[in-house]
Every structure is written in structure tokens, then in C-alpha cells.
Amino acid sequence: QVQLVESGGGLVQPGGSLSLSCTASGSIFRTVAMGWYRQAPGKERELVAHRNSGGTERYADSVKGRFTISRINGQNTVSLQMNSLKAEDAAVYYCYARAYSDFKSWDDYWGQGTQVTVSS
């Protein structure tokens, strides 16, 4: 099985910074892409940032210029640096990965989520 483990969530003041990290482990042959999604109360889960093995990055318009995604190639690790945090950034953040378990089988995997609270 494949497991994603997140860390780094917590409480931060508006305008502050926070860094999240996620590592995938288990029966992974190759990781195609990793990223972050979030879900706030009363809202649908949305893409925050996404990065594939080729280095192509995607960001939600609401976080562009403030958040930065990065990966350590070959280590199945992804991080999210969040700067200039706003109250509307408060949500549960989920790590995502698309990975092959062998040479022909792939699936999408999700972490348990980590809470980010933005409050003074």
C-alpha cells in the first residue's frame, strides 16, 4: 500500500508564514505528480498547487505569488511554502500523489489532511 504523511499544519497570524511537508511511502514504483489541495468549511475541495515530475507547476489564482511548491526528485517528497497568509487560507490541507505501484498500475493517493488556522 501507499501512504502519504503530512506535517507542518498549525496556527499562524494573518500575514505570517507556514511550511507544509508530505512524504509518500510504501510500494511506489514511480511518482508521476504530487501536490496540495485544501477544503474549507462549506466549500468544495480545491487545487492549491501541483507539480509533476517534469517540473511543471500549477497554482490556484488565489495563492499565486504567495505560495510555492517544491519537490525533492527521487524522494517522493513535496512541500508547500505559504507566505502572506490570509484568513481565507484557513482550511484542511491534503497532500496528493499520482504514483505507479508497478510498471503498469497507477492510482491517486491522499493524505489524512493537516489543519491550517489563520487567526490573530
Short mmCIF file of the C-alpha atoms (twelve columns), coordinates in Angstrom:
data_MODEL
# 
_entry.id   MODEL 
# 
loop_
_atom_site.group_PDB 
_atom_site.id 
_atom_site.type_symbol 
_atom_site.label_atom_id 
_atom_site.label_alt_id 
_atom_site.label_comp_id 
_atom_site.label_asym_id 
_atom_site.label_seq_id 
_atom_site.Cartn_x 
_atom_site.Cartn_y 
_atom_site.Cartn_z 
_atom_site.pdbx_PDB_model_num 
ATOM 1   C CA . GLN A 1   0.000   0.000  0.000   1 
ATOM 2   C CA . VAL A 2   0.934   3.656  -0.423  1 
ATOM 3   C CA . GLN A 3   0.749   6.122  2.426   1 
ATOM 4   C CA . LEU A 4   1.092   9.909  2.424   1 
ATOM 5   C CA . VAL A 5   2.123   11.577 5.662   1 
ATOM 6   C CA . GLU A 6   1.720   15.334 6.113   1 
ATOM 7   C CA . SER A 7   3.251   17.652 8.680   1 
ATOM 8   C CA . GLY A 8   3.546   21.362 9.407   1 
ATOM 9   C CA . GLY A 9   -0.032  22.470 9.980   1 
ATOM 10  C CA . GLY A 10  -0.958  24.744 12.839  1 
ATOM 11  C CA . LEU A 11  -1.955  28.234 13.902  1 
ATOM 12  C CA . VAL A 12  -0.464  31.323 12.270  1 
ATOM 13  C CA . GLN A 13  -1.243  35.049 12.352  1 
ATOM 14  C CA . PRO A 14  -2.530  36.874 9.278   1 
ATOM 15  C CA . GLY A 15  0.434   37.917 7.166   1 
ATOM 16  C CA . GLY A 16  2.567   35.164 8.609   1 
ATOM 17  C CA . SER A 17  4.164   32.128 7.014   1 
ATOM 18  C CA . LEU A 18  3.861   28.388 7.345   1 
ATOM 19  C CA . SER A 19  5.502   25.437 5.630   1 
ATOM 20  C CA . LEU A 20  3.864   22.066 4.969   1 
ATOM 21  C CA . SER A 21  5.629   18.849 4.051   1 
ATOM 22  C CA . CYS A 22  4.456   15.498 2.717   1 
ATOM 23  C CA . THR A 23  6.271   12.225 2.116   1 
ATOM 24  C CA . ALA A 24  4.914   9.236  0.215   1 
ATOM 25  C CA . SER A 25  5.997   5.759  1.255   1 
ATOM 26  C CA . GLY A 26  5.142   2.142  0.536   1 
ATOM 27  C CA . SER A 27  5.013   0.156  -2.682  1 
ATOM 28  C CA . ILE A 28  5.878   3.003  -5.077  1 
ATOM 29  C CA . PHE A 29  7.462   2.254  -8.424  1 
ATOM 30  C CA . ARG A 30  7.359   5.825  -9.724  1 
ATOM 31  C CA . THR A 31  5.670   9.030  -8.617  1 
ATOM 32  C CA . VAL A 32  4.217   10.967 -11.535 1 
ATOM 33  C CA . ALA A 33  2.991   14.052 -9.708  1 
ATOM 34  C CA . MET A 34  2.418   15.463 -6.253  1 
ATOM 35  C CA . GLY A 35  0.509   18.443 -4.976  1 
ATOM 36  C CA . TRP A 36  -1.695  20.078 -2.396  1 
ATOM 37  C CA . TYR A 37  -5.443  20.578 -2.140  1 
ATOM 38  C CA . ARG A 38  -7.481  22.268 0.563   1 
ATOM 39  C CA . GLN A 39  -11.031 22.289 1.832   1 
ATOM 40  C CA . ALA A 40  -12.587 24.979 3.998   1 
ATOM 41  C CA . PRO A 41  -15.887 24.616 5.867   1 
ATOM 42  C CA . GLY A 42  -18.821 24.922 3.483   1 
ATOM 43  C CA . LYS A 43  -16.617 24.824 0.384   1 
ATOM 44  C CA . GLU A 44  -15.517 22.151 -2.071  1 
ATOM 45  C CA . ARG A 45  -12.009 20.782 -2.137  1 
ATOM 46  C CA . GLU A 46  -9.833  22.879 -4.442  1 
ATOM 47  C CA . LEU A 47  -6.416  22.658 -6.018  1 
ATOM 48  C CA . VAL A 48  -3.792  24.771 -4.271  1 
ATOM 49  C CA . ALA A 49  -0.606  23.770 -6.069  1 
ATOM 50  C CA . HIS A 50  0.538   20.897 -8.257  1 
ATOM 51  C CA . ARG A 51  3.903   19.814 -9.618  1 
ATOM 52  C CA . ASN A 52  4.713   16.921 -11.936 1 
ATOM 53  C CA . SER A 53  7.978   15.054 -12.433 1 
ATOM 54  C CA . GLY A 54  8.874   17.297 -15.366 1 
ATOM 55  C CA . GLY A 55  8.788   20.366 -13.159 1 
ATOM 56  C CA . THR A 56  5.556   21.893 -14.467 1 
ATOM 57  C CA . GLU A 57  3.763   23.818 -11.725 1 
ATOM 58  C CA . ARG A 58  0.150   24.943 -11.365 1 
ATOM 59  C CA . TYR A 59  -1.287  27.273 -8.740  1 
ATOM 60  C CA . ALA A 60  -4.732  28.443 -7.803  1 
ATOM 61  C CA . ASP A 61  -5.181  32.107 -8.717  1 
ATOM 62  C CA . SER A 62  -5.909  32.919 -5.080  1 
ATOM 63  C CA . VAL A 63  -2.457  31.763 -3.919  1 
ATOM 64  C CA . LYS A 64  -0.273  32.659 -6.899  1 
ATOM 65  C CA . GLY A 65  2.662   34.792 -5.812  1 
ATOM 66  C CA . ARG A 66  2.257   33.825 -2.159  1 
ATOM 67  C CA . PHE A 67  2.651   30.026 -2.136  1 
ATOM 68  C CA . THR A 68  5.495   27.964 -3.558  1 
ATOM 69  C CA . ILE A 69  5.502   24.218 -4.175  1 
ATOM 70  C CA . SER A 70  8.699   22.197 -4.364  1 
ATOM 71  C CA . ARG A 71  9.713   18.559 -4.722  1 
ATOM 72  C CA . ILE A 72  12.776  16.525 -3.954  1 
ATOM 73  C CA . ASN A 73  13.146  14.352 -7.032  1 
ATOM 74  C CA . GLY A 74  13.540  10.661 -6.317  1 
ATOM 75  C CA . GLN A 75  12.440  11.001 -2.694  1 
ATOM 76  C CA . ASN A 76  8.659   11.268 -3.154  1 
ATOM 77  C CA . THR A 77  8.540   14.379 -1.004  1 
ATOM 78  C CA . VAL A 78  6.658   17.608 -1.642  1 
ATOM 79  C CA . SER A 79  6.484   20.809 0.382   1 
ATOM 80  C CA . LEU A 80  4.356   23.940 0.318   1 
ATOM 81  C CA . GLN A 81  5.758   27.256 1.496   1 
ATOM 82  C CA . MET A 82  2.900   29.602 2.374   1 
ATOM 83  C CA . ASN A 83  3.620   33.309 2.810   1 
ATOM 84  C CA . SER A 84  1.410   36.339 3.466   1 
ATOM 85  C CA . LEU A 85  -1.321  34.114 4.811   1 
ATOM 86  C CA . LYS A 86  -4.882  35.408 4.861   1 
ATOM 87  C CA . ALA A 87  -7.918  34.395 6.863   1 
ATOM 88  C CA . GLU A 88  -9.414  32.821 3.748   1 
ATOM 89  C CA . ASP A 89  -6.445  30.449 3.545   1 
ATOM 90  C CA . ALA A 90  -7.662  28.623 6.646   1 
ATOM 91  C CA . ALA A 91  -8.602  25.076 5.684   1 
ATOM 92  C CA . VAL A 92  -7.636  21.444 5.930   1 
ATOM 93  C CA . TYR A 93  -4.766  20.887 3.516   1 
ATOM 94  C CA . TYR A 94  -4.422  17.498 1.812   1 
ATOM 95  C CA . CYS A 95  -1.361  16.040 0.163   1 
ATOM 96  C CA . TYR A 96  -1.934  14.339 -3.195  1 
ATOM 97  C CA . ALA A 97  0.149   11.945 -5.268  1 
ATOM 98  C CA . ARG A 98  -0.275  10.034 -8.500  1 
ATOM 99  C CA . ALA A 99  2.009   7.023  -8.477  1 
ATOM 100 C CA . TYR A 100 2.693   3.688  -10.156 1 
ATOM 101 C CA . SER A 101 2.786   0.695  -7.820  1 
ATOM 102 C CA . ASP A 102 4.429   -1.348 -10.608 1 
ATOM 103 C CA . PHE A 103 5.238   -0.890 -14.282 1 
ATOM 104 C CA . LYS A 104 1.591   -0.720 -15.407 1 
ATOM 105 C CA . SER A 105 -0.632  0.025  -12.406 1 
ATOM 106 C CA . TRP A 106 -1.218  3.552  -11.129 1 
ATOM 107 C CA . ASP A 107 -3.606  5.293  -8.769  1 
ATOM 108 C CA . ASP A 108 -4.227  8.556  -6.924  1 
ATOM 109 C CA . TYR A 109 -3.452  8.787  -3.223  1 
ATOM 110 C CA . TRP A 110 -4.395  11.230 -0.497  1 
ATOM 111 C CA . GLY A 111 -3.058  12.127 2.906   1 
ATOM 112 C CA . GLN A 112 -5.203  12.429 6.003   1 
ATOM 113 C CA . GLY A 113 -5.039  16.221 5.936   1 
ATOM 114 C CA . THR A 114 -3.495  18.818 8.205   1 
ATOM 115 C CA . GLN A 115 -5.319  21.813 9.680   1 
ATOM 116 C CA . VAL A 116 -4.123  25.332 8.921   1 
ATOM 117 C CA . THR A 117 -5.692  28.057 11.039  1 
ATOM 118 C CA . VAL A 118 -5.099  31.754 10.323  1 
ATOM 119 C CA . SER A 119 -6.101  33.939 13.250  1 
ATOM 120 C CA . SER A 120 -4.846  36.797 15.376  1 
# 
